[in-house]
Amino acid sequence: MLALAALFGLAVLALRGGGGEEEGDDGTPQRAARACAAPRMRFTAERPVRATEQATVRIPVEETVEGQGARVTARGASESTAQATADAVVRASASAARRACARGATAEEAEQRAARIAERRGHAAARRAALRSVRRRTPAALEQLRDRARTQARERATERARAGVPGVRRQLRERAELEAGSG
């Protein structure tokens, strides 16, 4: 029975290649080196966003003219529409470390292999995390951009409408004077 167990053990060693030992160039047994690495990798994702909004502002204008026993009031409005666009970039950074182990003929080769594999996996994980964060932040950033664009459009429209008030006032006065004179 003991002989059978010894024979079985020798067969297993022969199939495994001598317990992990390989012969080097000079014929001496050499063990394969194993190394692990887990470097922290960083990735920054960016997504440009743009919002365009439009605003209309209406400023009521009233002119009253008295003439030849009549009082005439003319009403109108100075109205302007403006459009504004706001741009921004949503950014998010993430870092991740993924552990990887590798074998090599030398310890240095094993370390380099493990580092390459771990870097590739860590970079991919950091990229996924950063993109996920950008997707999560984009709706809020877009809403802020819309608010900014809406405010800019309203300010421009108000400025234009105010600039038009004197012209509307002049037209209303002329119309009211015509009606007061003919009445």
C-alpha positions as semicolon CSV with decimal commas, in nm:
position;residue;x (nm);y (nm);z (nm)
1;M;0,000;0,000;0,000
2;L;0,284;0,235;0,086
3;A;0,453;0,157;-0,243
4;L;0,133;0,239;-0,431
5;A;0,110;0,578;-0,257
6;A;0,474;0,656;-0,342
7;L;0,416;0,560;-0,704
8;F;0,109;0,784;-0,716
9;G;0,308;1,074;-0,568
10;L;0,583;1,035;-0,826
11;A;0,326;1,029;-1,106
12;V;0,169;1,354;-0,981
13;L;0,511;1,522;-0,958
14;A;0,599;1,410;-1,307
15;L;0,273;1,546;-1,448
16;R;0,317;1,882;-1,269
17;G;0,665;1,923;-1,404
18;G;0,864;1,855;-1,092
19;G;0,672;2,071;-0,843
20;G;0,694;2,402;-1,031
21;E;1,067;2,379;-1,100
22;E;1,197;2,428;-1,450
23;E;1,547;2,390;-1,577
24;G;1,726;2,709;-1,673
25;D;1,975;2,752;-1,959
26;D;2,256;2,614;-1,747
27;G;2,054;2,305;-1,647
28;T;1,996;2,413;-1,284
29;P;1,642;2,399;-1,149
30;Q;1,468;2,737;-1,150
31;R;1,135;2,833;-0,987
32;A;0,882;3,050;-1,173
33;A;0,843;3,385;-0,996
34;R;0,501;3,515;-0,892
35;A;0,413;3,877;-0,812
36;C;0,102;4,081;-0,738
37;A;0,029;4,451;-0,787
38;A;-0,258;4,690;-0,717
39;P;-0,165;5,045;-0,827
40;R;-0,427;5,317;-0,784
41;M;-0,535;5,451;-1,124
42;R;-0,713;5,783;-1,186
43;F;-0,945;5,891;-1,467
44;T;-1,125;6,220;-1,538
45;A;-1,436;6,215;-1,755
46;E;-1,580;6,524;-1,924
47;R;-1,909;6,593;-2,098
48;P;-1,986;6,926;-2,264
49;V;-2,340;7,054;-2,208
50;R;-2,527;7,345;-2,366
51;A;-2,857;7,513;-2,290
52;T;-3,041;7,769;-2,503
53;E;-3,333;7,965;-2,361
54;Q;-3,557;8,241;-2,496
55;A;-3,735;8,518;-2,307
56;T;-3,988;8,783;-2,406
57;V;-4,030;9,104;-2,208
58;R;-4,324;9,342;-2,253
59;I;-4,318;9,690;-2,099
60;P;-4,656;9,866;-2,107
61;V;-4,645;10,234;-2,214
62;E;-4,923;10,491;-2,177
63;E;-4,940;10,850;-2,310
64;T;-5,214;11,098;-2,229
65;V;-5,264;11,416;-2,434
66;E;-5,509;11,697;-2,352
67;G;-5,620;11,926;-2,627
68;Q;-5,927;12,133;-2,736
69;G;-6,145;12,006;-2,456
70;A;-6,057;11,643;-2,509
71;R;-5,833;11,411;-2,317
72;V;-5,692;11,121;-2,515
73;T;-5,495;10,831;-2,370
74;A;-5,302;10,600;-2,598
75;R;-5,173;10,269;-2,473
76;G;-4,910;10,040;-2,619
77;A;-4,611;9,834;-2,525
78;S;-4,245;9,799;-2,597
79;E;-4,179;9,431;-2,649
80;S;-3,858;9,242;-2,713
81;T;-3,754;8,879;-2,739
82;A;-3,399;8,759;-2,680
83;Q;-3,222;8,428;-2,683
84;A;-2,917;8,322;-2,482
85;T;-2,697;8,014;-2,483
86;A;-2,486;7,890;-2,193
87;D;-2,211;7,629;-2,223
88;A;-2,027;7,427;-1,961
89;V;-1,831;7,107;-1,915
90;V;-1,935;6,853;-1,654
91;R;-1,623;6,688;-1,507
92;A;-1,577;6,403;-1,264
93;S;-1,266;6,223;-1,150
94;A;-1,245;5,878;-0,998
95;S;-0,970;5,649;-0,887
96;A;-0,965;5,273;-0,847
97;A;-0,720;4,997;-0,771
98;R;-0,756;4,643;-0,896
99;R;-0,530;4,367;-0,772
100;A;-0,371;4,135;-1,026
101;C;-0,112;3,858;-0,992
102;A;0,112;3,715;-1,260
103;R;0,396;3,469;-1,308
104;G;0,718;3,525;-1,493
105;A;1,057;3,371;-1,548
106;T;1,208;3,630;-1,314
107;A;1,067;3,829;-1,025
108;E;1,106;4,151;-1,224
109;E;0,914;4,009;-1,520
110;A;0,638;3,885;-1,290
111;E;0,614;4,227;-1,124
112;Q;0,596;4,406;-1,461
113;R;0,326;4,170;-1,588
114;A;0,122;4,206;-1,270
115;A;0,156;4,585;-1,281
116;R;0,045;4,604;-1,647
117;I;-0,259;4,386;-1,584
118;A;-0,352;4,572;-1,264
119;E;-0,308;4,911;-1,432
120;R;-0,530;4,812;-1,723
121;R;-0,803;4,680;-1,489
122;G;-0,771;4,977;-1,251
123;H;-0,788;5,229;-1,536
124;A;-1,100;5,063;-1,676
125;A;-1,267;5,062;-1,333
126;A;-1,176;5,429;-1,272
127;R;-1,308;5,520;-1,619
128;R;-1,641;5,346;-1,553
129;A;-1,675;5,520;-1,215
130;A;-1,593;5,864;-1,360
131;L;-1,838;5,823;-1,650
132;R;-2,109;5,707;-1,410
133;S;-2,047;6,017;-1,195
134;V;-2,064;6,248;-1,499
135;R;-2,394;6,091;-1,606
136;R;-2,530;6,141;-1,254
137;R;-2,420;6,510;-1,241
138;T;-2,533;6,611;-1,591
139;P;-2,907;6,673;-1,522
140;A;-2,834;6,914;-1,234
141;A;-2,566;7,093;-1,437
142;L;-2,804;7,123;-1,732
143;E;-3,073;7,274;-1,508
144;Q;-2,823;7,530;-1,375
145;L;-2,725;7,616;-1,733
146;R;-3,089;7,661;-1,830
147;D;-3,141;7,898;-1,537
148;R;-2,831;8,095;-1,636
149;A;-2,937;8,112;-2,002
150;R;-3,293;8,210;-1,905
151;T;-3,161;8,493;-1,685
152;Q;-2,928;8,618;-1,959
153;A;-3,210;8,609;-2,216
154;R;-3,445;8,796;-1,981
155;E;-3,181;9,063;-1,911
156;R;-3,113;9,114;-2,283
157;A;-3,484;9,129;-2,366
158;T;-3,546;9,379;-2,084
159;E;-3,260;9,596;-2,203
160;R;-3,392;9,598;-2,560
161;A;-3,751;9,661;-2,449
162;R;-3,640;9,957;-2,233
163;A;-3,442;10,095;-2,525
164;G;-3,762;10,081;-2,734
165;V;-3,981;10,269;-2,481
166;P;-3,894;10,624;-2,604
167;G;-3,984;10,531;-2,964
168;V;-4,315;10,374;-2,854
169;R;-4,388;10,677;-2,635
170;R;-4,328;10,910;-2,933
171;Q;-4,562;10,704;-3,157
172;L;-4,833;10,698;-2,888
173;R;-4,805;11,074;-2,833
174;E;-4,840;11,140;-3,209
175;R;-5,141;10,911;-3,227
176;A;-5,301;11,071;-2,919
177;E;-5,238;11,423;-3,054
178;L;-5,399;11,326;-3,385
179;E;-5,706;11,192;-3,207
180;A;-5,726;11,491;-2,972
181;G;-5,693;11,735;-3,263
182;S;-5,958;11,568;-3,477
183;G;-6,202;11,521;-3,190
